[in-house]
Amino acid sequence: MTYTNQISYDAELAYRQQSIRRATAADRLARQVRRRRPRRMDSIHN
């Protein structure tokens, strides 16, 4: 593997970790919002 390939690989790895972290944070936020909402929101889905 060449030097530039190593750099791009590291960048891709960092980007993937960042996107995963962002997804988990958004999921956690959505879960908090869902918990805070009243039950009438659930009745729409059911």
mmJSON file of the N, C-alpha and C atoms, coordinates in Angstrom:
{"data_MODEL":{"atom_site":{
"group_PDB":["ATOM","ATOM","ATOM","ATOM","ATOM","ATOM","ATOM","ATOM","ATOM","ATOM","ATOM","ATOM","ATOM","ATOM","ATOM","ATOM","ATOM","ATOM","ATOM","ATOM","ATOM","ATOM","ATOM","ATOM","ATOM","ATOM","ATOM","ATOM","ATOM","ATOM","ATOM","ATOM","ATOM","ATOM","ATOM","ATOM","ATOM","ATOM","ATOM","ATOM","ATOM","ATOM","ATOM","ATOM","ATOM","ATOM","ATOM","ATOM","ATOM","ATOM","ATOM","ATOM","ATOM","ATOM","ATOM","ATOM","ATOM","ATOM","ATOM","ATOM","ATOM","ATOM","ATOM","ATOM","ATOM","ATOM","ATOM","ATOM","ATOM","ATOM","ATOM","ATOM","ATOM","ATOM","ATOM","ATOM","ATOM","ATOM","ATOM","ATOM","ATOM","ATOM","ATOM","ATOM","ATOM","ATOM","ATOM","ATOM","ATOM","ATOM","ATOM","ATOM","ATOM","ATOM","ATOM","ATOM","ATOM","ATOM","ATOM","ATOM","ATOM","ATOM","ATOM","ATOM","ATOM","ATOM","ATOM","ATOM","ATOM","ATOM","ATOM","ATOM","ATOM","ATOM","ATOM","ATOM","ATOM","ATOM","ATOM","ATOM","ATOM","ATOM","ATOM","ATOM","ATOM","ATOM","ATOM","ATOM","ATOM","ATOM","ATOM","ATOM","ATOM","ATOM","ATOM","ATOM","ATOM","ATOM"],
"id":[1,2,3,4,5,6,7,8,9,10,11,12,13,14,15,16,17,18,19,20,21,22,23,24,25,26,27,28,29,30,31,32,33,34,35,36,37,38,39,40,41,42,43,44,45,46,47,48,49,50,51,52,53,54,55,56,57,58,59,60,61,62,63,64,65,66,67,68,69,70,71,72,73,74,75,76,77,78,79,80,81,82,83,84,85,86,87,88,89,90,91,92,93,94,95,96,97,98,99,100,101,102,103,104,105,106,107,108,109,110,111,112,113,114,115,116,117,118,119,120,121,122,123,124,125,126,127,128,129,130,131,132,133,134,135,136,137,138],
"type_symbol":["N","C","C","N","C","C","N","C","C","N","C","C","N","C","C","N","C","C","N","C","C","N","C","C","N","C","C","N","C","C","N","C","C","N","C","C","N","C","C","N","C","C","N","C","C","N","C","C","N","C","C","N","C","C","N","C","C","N","C","C","N","C","C","N","C","C","N","C","C","N","C","C","N","C","C","N","C","C","N","C","C","N","C","C","N","C","C","N","C","C","N","C","C","N","C","C","N","C","C","N","C","C","N","C","C","N","C","C","N","C","C","N","C","C","N","C","C","N","C","C","N","C","C","N","C","C","N","C","C","N","C","C","N","C","C","N","C","C"],
"label_atom_id":["N","CA","C","N","CA","C","N","CA","C","N","CA","C","N","CA","C","N","CA","C","N","CA","C","N","CA","C","N","CA","C","N","CA","C","N","CA","C","N","CA","C","N","CA","C","N","CA","C","N","CA","C","N","CA","C","N","CA","C","N","CA","C","N","CA","C","N","CA","C","N","CA","C","N","CA","C","N","CA","C","N","CA","C","N","CA","C","N","CA","C","N","CA","C","N","CA","C","N","CA","C","N","CA","C","N","CA","C","N","CA","C","N","CA","C","N","CA","C","N","CA","C","N","CA","C","N","CA","C","N","CA","C","N","CA","C","N","CA","C","N","CA","C","N","CA","C","N","CA","C","N","CA","C","N","CA","C","N","CA","C"],
"label_alt_id":[null,null,null,null,null,null,null,null,null,null,null,null,null,null,null,null,null,null,null,null,null,null,null,null,null,null,null,null,null,null,null,null,null,null,null,null,null,null,null,null,null,null,null,null,null,null,null,null,null,null,null,null,null,null,null,null,null,null,null,null,null,null,null,null,null,null,null,null,null,null,null,null,null,null,null,null,null,null,null,null,null,null,null,null,null,null,null,null,null,null,null,null,null,null,null,null,null,null,null,null,null,null,null,null,null,null,null,null,null,null,null,null,null,null,null,null,null,null,null,null,null,null,null,null,null,null,null,null,null,null,null,null,null,null,null,null,null,null],
"label_comp_id":["MET","MET","MET","THR","THR","THR","TYR","TYR","TYR","THR","THR","THR","ASN","ASN","ASN","GLN","GLN","GLN","ILE","ILE","ILE","SER","SER","SER","TYR","TYR","TYR","ASP","ASP","ASP","ALA","ALA","ALA","GLU","GLU","GLU","LEU","LEU","LEU","ALA","ALA","ALA","TYR","TYR","TYR","ARG","ARG","ARG","GLN","GLN","GLN","GLN","GLN","GLN","SER","SER","SER","ILE","ILE","ILE","ARG","ARG","ARG","ARG","ARG","ARG","ALA","ALA","ALA","THR","THR","THR","ALA","ALA","ALA","ALA","ALA","ALA","ASP","ASP","ASP","ARG","ARG","ARG","LEU","LEU","LEU","ALA","ALA","ALA","ARG","ARG","ARG","GLN","GLN","GLN","VAL","VAL","VAL","ARG","ARG","ARG","ARG","ARG","ARG","ARG","ARG","ARG","ARG","ARG","ARG","PRO","PRO","PRO","ARG","ARG","ARG","ARG","ARG","ARG","MET","MET","MET","ASP","ASP","ASP","SER","SER","SER","ILE","ILE","ILE","HIS","HIS","HIS","ASN","ASN","ASN"],
"label_asym_id":["A","A","A","A","A","A","A","A","A","A","A","A","A","A","A","A","A","A","A","A","A","A","A","A","A","A","A","A","A","A","A","A","A","A","A","A","A","A","A","A","A","A","A","A","A","A","A","A","A","A","A","A","A","A","A","A","A","A","A","A","A","A","A","A","A","A","A","A","A","A","A","A","A","A","A","A","A","A","A","A","A","A","A","A","A","A","A","A","A","A","A","A","A","A","A","A","A","A","A","A","A","A","A","A","A","A","A","A","A","A","A","A","A","A","A","A","A","A","A","A","A","A","A","A","A","A","A","A","A","A","A","A","A","A","A","A","A","A"],
"label_entity_id":["1","1","1","1","1","1","1","1","1","1","1","1","1","1","1","1","1","1","1","1","1","1","1","1","1","1","1","1","1","1","1","1","1","1","1","1","1","1","1","1","1","1","1","1","1","1","1","1","1","1","1","1","1","1","1","1","1","1","1","1","1","1","1","1","1","1","1","1","1","1","1","1","1","1","1","1","1","1","1","1","1","1","1","1","1","1","1","1","1","1","1","1","1","1","1","1","1","1","1","1","1","1","1","1","1","1","1","1","1","1","1","1","1","1","1","1","1","1","1","1","1","1","1","1","1","1","1","1","1","1","1","1","1","1","1","1","1","1"],
"label_seq_id":[1,1,1,2,2,2,3,3,3,4,4,4,5,5,5,6,6,6,7,7,7,8,8,8,9,9,9,10,10,10,11,11,11,12,12,12,13,13,13,14,14,14,15,15,15,16,16,16,17,17,17,18,18,18,19,19,19,20,20,20,21,21,21,22,22,22,23,23,23,24,24,24,25,25,25,26,26,26,27,27,27,28,28,28,29,29,29,30,30,30,31,31,31,32,32,32,33,33,33,34,34,34,35,35,35,36,36,36,37,37,37,38,38,38,39,39,39,40,40,40,41,41,41,42,42,42,43,43,43,44,44,44,45,45,45,46,46,46],
"pdbx_PDB_ins_code":[null,null,null,null,null,null,null,null,null,null,null,null,null,null,null,null,null,null,null,null,null,null,null,null,null,null,null,null,null,null,null,null,null,null,null,null,null,null,null,null,null,null,null,null,null,null,null,null,null,null,null,null,null,null,null,null,null,null,null,null,null,null,null,null,null,null,null,null,null,null,null,null,null,null,null,null,null,null,null,null,null,null,null,null,null,null,null,null,null,null,null,null,null,null,null,null,null,null,null,null,null,null,null,null,null,null,null,null,null,null,null,null,null,null,null,null,null,null,null,null,null,null,null,null,null,null,null,null,null,null,null,null,null,null,null,null,null,null],
"Cartn_x":[0.847,0.0,0.883,0.562,1.378,0.96,1.742,1.517,0.174,-0.129,-1.38,-2.583,-2.449,-3.535,-3.781,-2.695,-2.812,-3.546,-3.224,-3.88,-5.381,-5.72,-7.126,-7.869,-7.189,-7.802,-8.103,-7.128,-7.331,-8.465,-8.506,-9.554,-10.924,-10.993,-12.259,-12.698,-11.739,-12.045,-12.565,-11.902,-12.318,-13.706,-13.951,-15.253,-16.358,-16.05,-17.032,-17.355,-16.32,-16.542,-17.359,-17.063,-17.78,-19.252,-19.517,-20.896,-21.652,-20.954,-21.588,-21.929,-20.977,-21.208,-22.38,-22.465,-23.561,-24.895,-24.888,-26.117,-26.582,-25.65,-26.027,-26.529,-25.909,-26.346,-27.751,-28.016,-29.341,-30.378,-29.984,-30.893,-31.224,-30.21,-30.42,-31.336,-31.13,-31.949,-33.399,-33.573,-34.921,-35.618,-34.846,-35.424,-35.876,-35.076,-35.444,-36.722,-36.794,-37.974,-39.199,-39.035,-40.139,-40.638,-39.693,-40.07,-40.843,-40.464,-41.078,-42.482,-42.738,-44.022,-45.193,-46.372,-47.554,-48.005,-48.954,-49.343,-50.184,-50.734,-51.573,-50.788,-49.45,-48.62,-48.566,-48.54,-48.488,-49.788,-50.903,-52.194,-52.286,-51.541,-51.547,-50.887,-49.787,-49.065,-49.821,-50.532,-51.177,-52.466],
"Cartn_y":[-1.2,0.0,1.251,2.196,3.412,4.419,5.473,6.485,7.197,7.559,8.277,7.378,6.099,5.17,5.059,5.038,4.971,6.192,7.357,8.593,8.535,8.135,8.081,7.039,5.936,4.887,5.411,6.115,6.696,7.718,8.519,9.532,8.873,7.803,7.095,6.469,5.905,5.3,6.348,7.491,8.568,9.075,9.216,9.683,8.706,7.401,6.377,6.412,6.537,6.61,7.845,8.954,10.2,10.067,9.45,9.283,8.345,7.296,6.37,7.094,7.912,8.664,9.619,10.257,11.189,10.443,9.242,8.451,8.021,7.587,7.157,8.337,9.505,10.696,11.102,11.05,11.386,10.392,9.109,8.074,8.304,8.661,8.928,10.133,11.161,12.366,12.045,11.259,10.884,10.074,9.22,8.406,9.291,10.312,11.234,11.989,12.449,13.187,12.29,11.038,10.09,9.834,9.773,9.518,10.696,11.914,13.116,13.348,12.821,13.081,12.41,13.009,12.385,11.156,10.419,9.145,9.303,10.474,10.645,10.491,10.684,10.461,8.974,8.12,6.683,6.181,6.82,6.356,6.537,7.495,7.704,6.523,6.03,4.928,3.614,3.442,2.139,1.993],
"Cartn_z":[0.0,0.0,0.0,-0.832,-0.911,0.157,0.249,1.287,1.094,-0.144,-0.411,-0.143,-0.481,-0.205,1.295,2.058,3.516,4.062,3.512,3.958,3.641,2.433,2.045,2.872,3.183,4.006,5.405,5.988,7.318,7.3,6.237,6.133,6.014,5.229,5.065,6.379,7.102,8.396,9.373,9.417,10.311,9.927,8.621,8.148,8.529,8.393,8.73,10.22,11.046,12.494,12.853,12.183,12.449,12.066,10.908,10.459,11.384,11.856,12.799,14.092,14.566,15.802,15.639,14.465,14.193,14.16,13.573,13.481,14.868,15.697,17.048,17.87,17.695,18.417,17.98,16.687,16.168,16.667,16.725,17.209,18.676,19.447,20.87,21.055,20.237,20.308,19.94,18.887,18.46,19.546,20.225,21.287,22.445,22.764,23.84,23.482,22.235,21.782,21.824,21.379,21.367,22.785,23.735,25.119,25.693,25.27,25.805,25.243,24.05,23.389,24.121,24.082,24.687,23.901,24.456,23.864,22.595,22.362,21.176,19.879,19.943,18.771,18.433,19.466,19.231,18.613,18.947,18.436,16.926,16.376,14.928,14.229,14.806,14.177,14.293,15.404,15.631,14.854],
"occupancy":[1.0,1.0,1.0,1.0,1.0,1.0,1.0,1.0,1.0,1.0,1.0,1.0,1.0,1.0,1.0,1.0,1.0,1.0,1.0,1.0,1.0,1.0,1.0,1.0,1.0,1.0,1.0,1.0,1.0,1.0,1.0,1.0,1.0,1.0,1.0,1.0,1.0,1.0,1.0,1.0,1.0,1.0,1.0,1.0,1.0,1.0,1.0,1.0,1.0,1.0,1.0,1.0,1.0,1.0,1.0,1.0,1.0,1.0,1.0,1.0,1.0,1.0,1.0,1.0,1.0,1.0,1.0,1.0,1.0,1.0,1.0,1.0,1.0,1.0,1.0,1.0,1.0,1.0,1.0,1.0,1.0,1.0,1.0,1.0,1.0,1.0,1.0,1.0,1.0,1.0,1.0,1.0,1.0,1.0,1.0,1.0,1.0,1.0,1.0,1.0,1.0,1.0,1.0,1.0,1.0,1.0,1.0,1.0,1.0,1.0,1.0,1.0,1.0,1.0,1.0,1.0,1.0,1.0,1.0,1.0,1.0,1.0,1.0,1.0,1.0,1.0,1.0,1.0,1.0,1.0,1.0,1.0,1.0,1.0,1.0,1.0,1.0,1.0],
"B_iso_or_equiv":[0.0,0.0,0.0,0.0,0.0,0.0,0.0,0.0,0.0,0.0,0.0,0.0,0.0,0.0,0.0,0.0,0.0,0.0,0.0,0.0,0.0,0.0,0.0,0.0,0.0,0.0,0.0,0.0,0.0,0.0,0.0,0.0,0.0,0.0,0.0,0.0,0.0,0.0,0.0,0.0,0.0,0.0,0.0,0.0,0.0,0.0,0.0,0.0,0.0,0.0,0.0,0.0,0.0,0.0,0.0,0.0,0.0,0.0,0.0,0.0,0.0,0.0,0.0,0.0,0.0,0.0,0.0,0.0,0.0,0.0,0.0,0.0,0.0,0.0,0.0,0.0,0.0,0.0,0.0,0.0,0.0,0.0,0.0,0.0,0.0,0.0,0.0,0.0,0.0,0.0,0.0,0.0,0.0,0.0,0.0,0.0,0.0,0.0,0.0,0.0,0.0,0.0,0.0,0.0,0.0,0.0,0.0,0.0,0.0,0.0,0.0,0.0,0.0,0.0,0.0,0.0,0.0,0.0,0.0,0.0,0.0,0.0,0.0,0.0,0.0,0.0,0.0,0.0,0.0,0.0,0.0,0.0,0.0,0.0,0.0,0.0,0.0,0.0],
"pdbx_formal_charge":[null,null,null,null,null,null,null,null,null,null,null,null,null,null,null,null,null,null,null,null,null,null,null,null,null,null,null,null,null,null,null,null,null,null,null,null,null,null,null,null,null,null,null,null,null,null,null,null,null,null,null,null,null,null,null,null,null,null,null,null,null,null,null,null,null,null,null,null,null,null,null,null,null,null,null,null,null,null,null,null,null,null,null,null,null,null,null,null,null,null,null,null,null,null,null,null,null,null,null,null,null,null,null,null,null,null,null,null,null,null,null,null,null,null,null,null,null,null,null,null,null,null,null,null,null,null,null,null,null,null,null,null,null,null,null,null,null,null],
"auth_seq_id":[1,1,1,2,2,2,3,3,3,4,4,4,5,5,5,6,6,6,7,7,7,8,8,8,9,9,9,10,10,10,11,11,11,12,12,12,13,13,13,14,14,14,15,15,15,16,16,16,17,17,17,18,18,18,19,19,19,20,20,20,21,21,21,22,22,22,23,23,23,24,24,24,25,25,25,26,26,26,27,27,27,28,28,28,29,29,29,30,30,30,31,31,31,32,32,32,33,33,33,34,34,34,35,35,35,36,36,36,37,37,37,38,38,38,39,39,39,40,40,40,41,41,41,42,42,42,43,43,43,44,44,44,45,45,45,46,46,46],
"auth_comp_id":["MET","MET","MET","THR","THR","THR","TYR","TYR","TYR","THR","THR","THR","ASN","ASN","ASN","GLN","GLN","GLN","ILE","ILE","ILE","SER","SER","SER","TYR","TYR","TYR","ASP","ASP","ASP","ALA","ALA","ALA","GLU","GLU","GLU","LEU","LEU","LEU","ALA","ALA","ALA","TYR","TYR","TYR","ARG","ARG","ARG","GLN","GLN","GLN","GLN","GLN","GLN","SER","SER","SER","ILE","ILE","ILE","ARG","ARG","ARG","ARG","ARG","ARG","ALA","ALA","ALA","THR","THR","THR","ALA","ALA","ALA","ALA","ALA","ALA","ASP","ASP","ASP","ARG","ARG","ARG","LEU","LEU","LEU","ALA","ALA","ALA","ARG","ARG","ARG","GLN","GLN","GLN","VAL","VAL","VAL","ARG","ARG","ARG","ARG","ARG","ARG","ARG","ARG","ARG","ARG","ARG","ARG","PRO","PRO","PRO","ARG","ARG","ARG","ARG","ARG","ARG","MET","MET","MET","ASP","ASP","ASP","SER","SER","SER","ILE","ILE","ILE","HIS","HIS","HIS","ASN","ASN","ASN"],
"auth_asym_id":["A","A","A","A","A","A","A","A","A","A","A","A","A","A","A","A","A","A","A","A","A","A","A","A","A","A","A","A","A","A","A","A","A","A","A","A","A","A","A","A","A","A","A","A","A","A","A","A","A","A","A","A","A","A","A","A","A","A","A","A","A","A","A","A","A","A","A","A","A","A","A","A","A","A","A","A","A","A","A","A","A","A","A","A","A","A","A","A","A","A","A","A","A","A","A","A","A","A","A","A","A","A","A","A","A","A","A","A","A","A","A","A","A","A","A","A","A","A","A","A","A","A","A","A","A","A","A","A","A","A","A","A","A","A","A","A","A","A"],
"auth_atom_id":["N","CA","C","N","CA","C","N","CA","C","N","CA","C","N","CA","C","N","CA","C","N","CA","C","N","CA","C","N","CA","C","N","CA","C","N","CA","C","N","CA","C","N","CA","C","N","CA","C","N","CA","C","N","CA","C","N","CA","C","N","CA","C","N","CA","C","N","CA","C","N","CA","C","N","CA","C","N","CA","C","N","CA","C","N","CA","C","N","CA","C","N","CA","C","N","CA","C","N","CA","C","N","CA","C","N","CA","C","N","CA","C","N","CA","C","N","CA","C","N","CA","C","N","CA","C","N","CA","C","N","CA","C","N","CA","C","N","CA","C","N","CA","C","N","CA","C","N","CA","C","N","CA","C","N","CA","C","N","CA","C"],
"pdbx_PDB_model_num":[1,1,1,1,1,1,1,1,1,1,1,1,1,1,1,1,1,1,1,1,1,1,1,1,1,1,1,1,1,1,1,1,1,1,1,1,1,1,1,1,1,1,1,1,1,1,1,1,1,1,1,1,1,1,1,1,1,1,1,1,1,1,1,1,1,1,1,1,1,1,1,1,1,1,1,1,1,1,1,1,1,1,1,1,1,1,1,1,1,1,1,1,1,1,1,1,1,1,1,1,1,1,1,1,1,1,1,1,1,1,1,1,1,1,1,1,1,1,1,1,1,1,1,1,1,1,1,1,1,1,1,1,1,1,1,1,1,1]
}}}
